[in-house]
């Protein structure tokens, strides 16, 4: 197998490899963003519950 021809993708290397890169970024963000949101939501819930318990005392 000729690796230089493989990576050149028949003249469409820029399009193909940028599409792979874009897909990798999107897939990474699909994991990272919900994890960050979960962390923020759990902090807000914790703060709310501490405030709510203190209010009833």
Secondary structure as UniProt FT lines:
FT   HELIX           3..8
FT   HELIX           9..11
FT   HELIX           13..56
//
